[in-house]
Amino acid sequence: MENKIYDVHIFVCTNQRSGGERLSCGDAHGMELVNEFKKQLKDLRVELKTRAQRAGCLGICDFGPTIAIYPEGTFYVGVQKNDVKEIIESHILQHKPVERLLLKAKP
Protein backbone atom coordinates (compact mmCIF):
# COMPACT_ATOMS: atom_id res chain seq x y z
CA MET A 1 0.00 0.00 0.00
CA GLU A 2 1.37 3.39 -1.02
CA ASN A 3 1.54 5.92 1.78
CA LYS A 4 2.17 9.36 0.37
CA ILE A 5 1.27 12.67 1.90
CA TYR A 6 1.40 14.75 -1.31
CA ASP A 7 0.57 14.02 -4.92
CA VAL A 8 2.96 16.79 -5.96
CA HIS A 9 5.80 18.22 -3.89
CA ILE A 10 7.55 21.34 -5.22
CA PHE A 11 10.93 22.28 -3.81
CA VAL A 12 12.20 25.78 -4.58
CA CYS A 13 15.85 26.59 -3.98
CA THR A 14 16.28 29.56 -1.69
CA ASN A 15 20.03 29.17 -1.16
CA GLN A 16 21.90 32.47 -0.96
CA ARG A 17 25.66 32.18 -1.49
CA SER A 18 27.84 34.74 0.20
CA GLY A 19 30.49 36.70 -1.64
CA GLY A 20 28.77 36.85 -5.02
CA GLU A 21 31.53 34.99 -6.88
CA ARG A 22 29.07 32.30 -8.02
CA LEU A 23 25.42 32.43 -8.96
CA SER A 24 22.78 31.38 -6.48
CA CYS A 25 19.01 31.15 -6.58
CA GLY A 26 18.67 33.58 -3.71
CA ASP A 27 16.37 33.72 -0.73
CA ALA A 28 14.29 36.67 -1.97
CA HIS A 29 13.68 35.25 -5.45
CA GLY A 30 13.18 31.73 -4.10
CA MET A 31 10.53 32.85 -1.62
CA GLU A 32 8.84 34.87 -4.36
CA LEU A 33 8.56 31.61 -6.35
CA VAL A 34 7.29 29.63 -3.34
CA ASN A 35 4.60 32.22 -2.74
CA GLU A 36 3.64 32.34 -6.41
CA PHE A 37 3.30 28.54 -6.55
CA LYS A 38 1.04 28.63 -3.48
CA LYS A 39 -1.05 31.45 -4.97
CA GLN A 40 -1.41 29.82 -8.40
CA LEU A 41 -2.21 26.39 -6.97
CA LYS A 42 -5.04 28.01 -5.02
CA ASP A 43 -6.20 30.32 -7.85
CA LEU A 44 -6.25 27.45 -10.36
CA ARG A 45 -8.12 25.26 -7.85
CA VAL A 46 -5.71 22.37 -8.24
CA GLU A 47 -7.44 19.39 -6.69
CA LEU A 48 -4.29 17.43 -5.92
CA LYS A 49 -2.56 17.26 -2.57
CA THR A 50 0.28 19.69 -3.20
CA ARG A 51 3.01 21.40 -1.25
CA ALA A 52 5.34 24.15 -2.42
CA GLN A 53 8.19 24.89 -0.06
CA ARG A 54 11.62 26.41 0.22
CA ALA A 55 14.63 24.15 -0.03
CA GLY A 56 18.32 24.48 0.54
CA CYS A 57 20.79 24.26 -2.31
CA LEU A 58 19.73 21.80 -5.01
CA GLY A 59 23.31 21.68 -6.32
CA ILE A 60 22.89 23.32 -9.71
CA CYS A 61 23.20 27.02 -8.88
CA ASP A 62 24.90 27.96 -12.15
CA PHE A 63 21.62 27.39 -14.02
CA GLY A 64 19.70 30.08 -12.17
CA PRO A 65 16.58 29.80 -10.03
CA THR A 66 15.88 26.08 -9.67
CA ILE A 67 12.89 24.02 -8.63
CA ALA A 68 12.42 20.27 -8.29
CA ILE A 69 9.04 18.59 -8.62
CA TYR A 70 8.40 15.20 -7.06
CA PRO A 71 7.47 12.39 -7.31
CA GLU A 72 8.88 12.65 -10.86
CA GLY A 73 12.17 14.24 -9.81
CA THR A 74 11.93 16.84 -12.58
CA PHE A 75 14.27 19.82 -12.31
CA TYR A 76 13.44 23.18 -13.84
CA VAL A 77 16.07 25.93 -14.12
CA GLY A 78 16.01 29.62 -14.82
CA VAL A 79 12.50 29.76 -13.38
CA GLN A 80 10.87 33.17 -13.08
CA LYS A 81 7.63 34.19 -11.40
CA ASN A 82 5.82 34.39 -14.75
CA ASP A 83 6.73 30.71 -15.46
CA VAL A 84 4.86 29.33 -12.45
CA LYS A 85 1.37 29.22 -13.95
CA GLU A 86 2.71 27.44 -17.07
CA ILE A 87 4.52 24.85 -14.94
CA ILE A 88 1.35 24.14 -12.97
CA GLU A 89 -0.94 23.98 -16.00
CA SER A 90 1.43 21.94 -18.18
CA HIS A 91 3.49 19.76 -15.82
CA ILE A 92 1.27 19.29 -12.79
CA LEU A 93 -2.17 19.22 -14.43
CA GLN A 94 -1.40 17.79 -17.89
CA HIS A 95 1.78 15.78 -17.09
CA LYS A 96 3.66 17.55 -19.91
CA PRO A 97 7.04 18.97 -18.88
CA VAL A 98 7.81 22.58 -19.80
CA GLU A 99 10.66 21.73 -22.17
CA ARG A 100 12.24 25.20 -22.32
CA LEU A 101 12.84 25.19 -18.55
CA LEU A 102 14.02 21.61 -18.08
CA LEU A 103 17.48 20.92 -16.78
CA LYS A 104 19.26 19.33 -19.70
CA ALA A 105 22.30 17.10 -19.53
CA LYS A 106 25.39 18.56 -21.15
CA PRO A 107 26.28 16.79 -24.45
C-alpha positions in Angstrom: 0.0 0.0 0.0 1.4 3.4 -1.0 1.5 5.9 1.8 2.2 9.4 0.4 1.3 12.7 1.9 1.4 14.7 -1.3 0.6 14.0 -4.9 3.0 16.8 -6.0 5.8 18.2 -3.9 7.5 21.3 -5.2 10.9 22.3 -3.8 12.2 25.8 -4.6 15.8 26.6 -4.0 16.3 29.6 -1.7 20.0 29.2 -1.2 21.9 32.5 -1.0 25.7 32.2 -1.5 27.8 34.7 0.2 30.5 36.7 -1.6 28.8 36.8 -5.0 31.5 35.0 -6.9 29.1 32.3 -8.0 25.4 32.4 -9.0 22.8 31.4 -6.5 19.0 31.2 -6.6 18.7 33.6 -3.7 16.4 33.7 -0.7 14.3 36.7 -2.0 13.7 35.2 -5.5 13.2 31.7 -4.1 10.5 32.8 -1.6 8.8 34.9 -4.4 8.6 31.6 -6.4 7.3 29.6 -3.3 4.6 32.2 -2.7 3.6 32.3 -6.4 3.3 28.5 -6.5 1.0 28.6 -3.5 -1.0 31.4 -5.0 -1.4 29.8 -8.4 -2.2 26.4 -7.0 -5.0 28.0 -5.0 -6.2 30.3 -7.8 -6.2 27.5 -10.4 -8.1 25.3 -7.9 -5.7 22.4 -8.2 -7.4 19.4 -6.7 -4.3 17.4 -5.9 -2.6 17.3 -2.6 0.3 19.7 -3.2 3.0 21.4 -1.3 5.3 24.2 -2.4 8.2 24.9 -0.1 11.6 26.4 0.2 14.6 24.1 0.0 18.3 24.5 0.5 20.8 24.3 -2.3 19.7 21.8 -5.0 23.3 21.7 -6.3 22.9 23.3 -9.7 23.2 27.0 -8.9 24.9 28.0 -12.2 21.6 27.4 -14.0 19.7 30.1 -12.2 16.6 29.8 -10.0 15.9 26.1 -9.7 12.9 24.0 -8.6 12.4 20.3 -8.3 9.0 18.6 -8.6 8.4 15.2 -7.1 7.5 12.4 -7.3 8.9 12.6 -10.9 12.2 14.2 -9.8 11.9 16.8 -12.6 14.3 19.8 -12.3 13.4 23.2 -13.8 16.1 25.9 -14.1 16.0 29.6 -14.8 12.5 29.8 -13.4 10.9 33.2 -13.1 7.6 34.2 -11.4 5.8 34.4 -14.7 6.7 30.7 -15.5 4.9 29.3 -12.4 1.4 29.2 -14.0 2.7 27.4 -17.1 4.5 24.9 -14.9 1.4 24.1 -13.0 -0.9 24.0 -16.0 1.4 21.9 -18.2 3.5 19.8 -15.8 1.3 19.3 -12.8 -2.2 19.2 -14.4 -1.4 17.8 -17.9 1.8 15.8 -17.1 3.7 17.6 -19.9 7.0 19.0 -18.9 7.8 22.6 -19.8 10.7 21.7 -22.2 12.2 25.2 -22.3 12.8 25.2 -18.5 14.0 21.6 -18.1 17.5 20.9 -16.8 19.3 19.3 -19.7 22.3 17.1 -19.5 25.4 18.6 -21.2 26.3 16.8 -24.4 
